[in-house]
């Protein structure tokens, strides 16, 4: 099958990549669409350790084509893939907090990964973030394959696996944004745009977005931003945020901020979240 492999020097498109059959508790997923997240670039830029050769990619949607022993998910089920390899039985998983899973861990403290299912010329090809989505098929645990309805377009559904849940989790779980609160989002990229959507759904009042690119204004407003400003540098971000007097409206509640320069933009009382 076809796949995109990072060999440590180049991204190589191949057509002789193999995938092993699913083992107990695993499913084979035919990848329909995969997103390109900035995290996928980090191994290439040397910003994230990754054994090579490896199939990158961790945002994907697809269809279950094969299943191992003990799997209940039906063949043909449309799914979005998750990087979380949780046990499903510990207190954290049972309590709805799978990111705190107490299951087996690797040397970094992350959930221990199953062996990579990819092979090429008889040798193991590693996978990125317990998925390896830049291939026509991949094998994951059943719990990593989340059923989704048929009506959602593949390209949009793929983003649910990382960009959307990361942003919504930051707004709902970390910031615990409340109705009527003010929000400053610095950077209208993939995560920032989803933070805007999440803030709007949470009932935020003023949602101000600051970005270096003025062309981001239209899409930011489409996602729910109430205000948009252009900043040329990190220092400009701080000055702009202070000039906008975000979170200082009469009766407003604490300001929530999402940006690397966020701490410098805060007015008291305020909270800062980086996503």
N, C-alpha and C positions, 0 to 999 in steps of 0.2 A: 504494500500500500504506500501511498505518498505521505511524506512527513517533512517537517522543517527542523533540521538539527543544528545546534550550536556546538561546534567542535573545539572551541577555545580560541579560534582565530577567525572563523567565518561562519555565516549562516548558510547551510547547504540544503537545497531542496533535493530530496531523494524519492525514488519510487520502489525501493526494495526493503522498506521497513516492515518488520513483522511484529505482531502482538500475540502474546500467549493467551490461551483460553482463560476465562475467569475461574478463580478458585472458589472455595466455600465462602459465601457471604459477599461475593463480588459480581459485578455486571460488566459486560462489554457495551460501550456506548459508541454509536456512530455519530461523529461530530458533525453537526449541521452548520454551525457558525461559531467563531471564536473571536473574542475581542483582543485588542492589543493594549495592555496596561503598561504604565511606566515601569512597574516592577519587572516586567519581562525584559526590559532593556538593561536593568541593573547588572545582571551577570555579564552581559556583553561589555558594559562600561567598567567592569571590575569593581562595582560597588556592592556586590552580593556574591558570596561564595556559592559555587555550583559545580559539582562534579561533571566532567564532560567525557564523551559526547552526551548531549541531552536534548530531549524534545522540550522546548519551552511552551509557554501558554498556560493560563489558569482561569480564563473567563470563557465559558463555553456552554452551548446548549446542544442537545442531540436526542437520539432515540435508542432505547435499550434493544440490543440485537441478540444478546446471549446472556445467560445467567448461570452462576455456580450453585452448588448444593446449598440448600437452606434459604435461598432467595425467594421472596414472595412477590416482588415487583413483576408485573406482566411484561412479556415481550411486546415491543411496539410502543411502550410508554415513553412519552416525551418528557425530558428532564433537563434541568439546569444543574450544572456541576458545582460542587462546593469543595474548597481546599481542606475543610475540616475532616479529619479522620478520627471521629469520636467513638468511644466505646458504647455509648447509649445506655449504660447501666449504672454508672457511678452517681453519686448524689448531685453533682453539678449538671450532668446530662439530664437526669430525671427532673431537676429543678428548672430546666429551660435555659441553662447557661453553659452551652457546649464548649465555648472558648476556654472554660476553666476545667475541662475534662481531666479526670485524675488517672486516665488510662496510661499505657506505656509511653515513655518519652524517649526522644533521641538525645544526643549529646548537647544539643542547644536548648533543651527544655521544651521543644515542640513535640507534638504527637509523633510517635514512631511511625515511619513510613513503611508500607508494604514494599516488597521488592518490585522494581520497575518491570512493567509487562513488555517493554520494547526490546527487540532484538534486531541486529543487522549483521549479516555475514557471520552468524553464530555467536556474536558478542552482545553483551548487555549494553543498551543505550539508556541512560538515566532519564528521569523526568523532573520537571520543575514543579515545585509546590504541590507534590502529591497528585498531580493531574497529567501534565503533558498534553495540552489541548491542541497543539499545532500538528495534528496528525489526523488521518481519516477516521481512526478508531482509537479508543483508549480503554483501559480497564480500571475501575475504581470500586471502592466498597459500596454496597447498596445504600448505606446511609449518606454517601456523598452525592447520590443521584436524587434530586428533589423533583417530584412530579409537578408539572405546570400545565395549565390549560392550553388547548390548541390555538386559541385566538390570538395569542401574543406573537408578533413577528420574531423570527429567530435572532436577528441582529440586536433587537432590544432586550430579548430574554437573556442573551449571553451576558449582558452587563450586570444582571442580578447576582451573578456569582461573586463579584468583587466590588466594583465601583458603587453600585446601589446600596448593598448591605453595609459597606464600610461607612458611607455617608449617613445613611439613616440610623445606623447604630451609634454614630457619634452624636447625632442630634437627640435621639430618643433615650439612649442608654447612658451616654457619658455626660452630655450637657443637660439632659432632662429639660429640654426647652418647654416653656409653658406658654399658654395662650396670651398674646399681647406683648410678649417680650421682644426686645430689639436684638438684631443679629448683624454682625459684620463678617462678611466672607471675603477673604483676601485670596484671589486667584479663581477665575472662572474656568478651570479645567474640568476634567472628567469628574473628579471628586467634588470640586466646588459647585458645579451645576447640580449635582445630586443633593448636596447640602442645602442649596436654595430650595429645591423641591420639598425636601424633608421639613425644612423650616416653615414653608408655606402650609403644608399639611398639618403641622403641629399648631398652627394658628398664630404664628409670629406676627407682630405688628409691622415694624420697619425692618426691611431686609435690604441692607446696603451691601453692594458688591464693589470691590476695588480690584482692578486688573491693569496690567501694562498695555494691553491691546484694546483700543477703543472699539474694534469690531466685535468684541465679546458682549457689548451692551445689549444688542438685539436678542441674543439667545438667553442672556441672563434674565432679561425682563420677561421673556417667554416662559421661563421656568418659575417665575414668581418674584423676582427682585423688584423692590419698590424704588430703589435709587442705584445709580451707577456712577463711579468716578474713576478717572485714569490716574495712575501713579507711575512715575518713571523709575523709581528706585525704592528700596526698603525704607529709606529715610522719608521719602515722599509719602509712603503708605501711612506712616505714623502721623505726619502733619495733616494729611487728608482726613484721617479718621478723627483727629482732634477737632478739625475745623467743622466737620459734619455734626459734631455734638451728638453722636449716637448714644442712645441710652440715657439722655439727659432730659427727655420730655417729661412734663409733669405726670407723676403717677406711674412712670415706667418702672419695670422690674429689672434685675441685673442684666447687664450686657453679656452675650455669649459670643466668643470670637473663635474663628478657625483660620490660623495663619502662622507661619514661622515667626513673623514679627508681632504676633498677637499680644504678648505680654506688655509691649510698649504702647499698645493702642488702648489698653484698658483704662476705664475710669472706675472709681470705687463707688459702689460695689461691682465686681465683675468677675467673670470666669473665662478661662482660655482653654480651648481644645484644639489640638493639632491632628489633622487627618491626612 
